[in-house]
């Protein structure tokens, strides 16, 4: 059953009424199709109007929706012959970052990304997508492998940030993030990053310093969470909505700033309402970007990526 966000309560009420009428019709064999059609049209119109004017804070809520597609869903919908590769060859395997070899419409690629999990057990297993140093060191190892075998890199970003725990700091979290970002920038093969949910802080940019950065329409990308920003500036997380507005976390804002190259449209009501359609849109965008970057040699790939990030700001 679909979970509704706080600002979707009027839509939820209409949908509940539709379901109630359908249950009544099933039980009593009453013809209520005309009334249901009217309510469905009203619900659809309200959904369209609501999503046409989402605030940055509401977009943040959509980006965090628990039913939004996660890395495993994208791998299943985007790729064929996915072969996962695990471990950093130094400490452990971090399930918050998953990666491996795959094909996208016959094109050989290496794909990596954050996995948040979609139920209590998997969220705990994947640490809610918050990677530790070994996760970023795994990403580095896989990117180096792709570079060696001339494979384009696809990264899917969806994390609230790198794991901030004591264990991660003891094992060199900041250094691992910096090295991963450095490896992105040093790749001689094309790299495409897609922010598919939350893009939080260094935990996101560590696998997103790419030739082309794509972003879903209702995803967010920022240096700190709105709650974290509000806690610093106003000493209260209650100002998160104001912080989200000031930080310009939305896809349209970031495209205007030159941080994001392309905004990928989502189905009406967000990717969680029609995951297959959202994944299909992202796949088409990635294939188009891969074909464009395939024309560049290694020197041009490096030059283009360097120029892109130097131009920001």
Secondary structure as GFF3:
##gff-version 3
##sequence-region A 1 313
A	DSSP	three_ten_helix	6	8	.	.	.	ID=ss1
A	DSSP	alpha_helix	9	28	.	.	.	ID=ss2
A	DSSP	alpha_helix	33	52	.	.	.	ID=ss3
A	DSSP	alpha_helix	56	63	.	.	.	ID=ss4
A	DSSP	alpha_helix	71	78	.	.	.	ID=ss5
A	DSSP	beta_strand	80	84	.	.	.	ID=ss6
A	DSSP	beta_strand	97	104	.	.	.	ID=ss7
A	DSSP	beta_strand	107	114	.	.	.	ID=ss8
A	DSSP	alpha_helix	120	125	.	.	.	ID=ss9
A	DSSP	three_ten_helix	127	129	.	.	.	ID=ss10
A	DSSP	alpha_helix	133	148	.	.	.	ID=ss11
A	DSSP	beta_strand	152	159	.	.	.	ID=ss12
A	DSSP	alpha_helix	166	170	.	.	.	ID=ss13
A	DSSP	alpha_helix	173	186	.	.	.	ID=ss14
A	DSSP	beta_strand	191	200	.	.	.	ID=ss15
A	DSSP	alpha_helix	201	205	.	.	.	ID=ss16
A	DSSP	beta_strand	212	216	.	.	.	ID=ss17
A	DSSP	beta_strand	220	222	.	.	.	ID=ss18
A	DSSP	alpha_helix	226	233	.	.	.	ID=ss19
A	DSSP	three_ten_helix	237	239	.	.	.	ID=ss20
A	DSSP	alpha_helix	240	247	.	.	.	ID=ss21
A	DSSP	alpha_helix	251	257	.	.	.	ID=ss22
A	DSSP	beta_strand	262	264	.	.	.	ID=ss23
A	DSSP	alpha_helix	275	293	.	.	.	ID=ss24
A	DSSP	alpha_helix	298	311	.	.	.	ID=ss25
###
